[in-house]
């Protein structure tokens, strides 16, 4: 038979919550190691640059458009909305 919409919504919400929990745990482990992440800067706006690490973690740090396309070492400091917030420590 057909699964009721309310059951589908509840299951979907539980799975989304679980995936966020797993993601946040992964980000917390990265932050606790304090190992700088190599990040390729992909965009920048308003003094904040965004890129991805070699393990596909989204990382935000202070930076401008001149960094786009560059590999930056970023010290992970915290997490926010599913991404690492860090401090650029070295431009490669």
RAKA-V469659 format. One record per run of one state. SS is the DSSP state (@ for helix, = for strand, . for the rest). FROM is the first residue (numbers start at 0). LEN is the number of residues. If there is no record, write none. Layout:
BEGIN
SS	FROM	LEN
SS	FROM	LEN
END
This chain:
BEGIN
.	0	4
@	4	29
.	33	3
=	36	9
.	45	2
=	47	6
.	53	4
=	57	5
.	62	2
@	64	3
.	67	3
=	70	10
.	80	2
=	82	9
.	91	1
END
